[in-house]
Amino acid sequence: MNTKMIENTADHFEDEKYLERLSRKTPSSVWVLVIENKYGTQITAHSTAQNANNALYAYCAEWWDEFITEKYGVITELDRAEVIEAYFDYYASFHIYPEWYLLEECKLDDNL
């Protein structure tokens, strides 16, 4: 059997997979989420606004505590937007280290 032919076929197959990956549409923008708290800054990039909002909600839900519940209610009774607003409103007004977030769409430069 001609091993050179097999190697070339395998290389060709790998080249096709590589070209296929390159030809997939790349996003024209990303959503950047910045969360600042007393421990530092957390910066993440997301392919969609929905993914970024999901990450923001997950952050708020993770750190939700009984003091926020006292002021705004049980987290399960609020919608996602209310949870995010209540969380950052609470930490902006009641703590020495105010927390805040920024969520922005950033266009990708195709010329790089």
Secondary structure, DSSP 8 states (H G I E B T S, - for coil): --HHHHHHHHHHHHHHHHHHHHHS---SEEEEEEEEETTEEEEEEESSHHHHHHHHHHHHHHH--HHHHHHH--GGGS-HHHHHHHHHHHHHHS-SS--EEEEEEEE--TT-
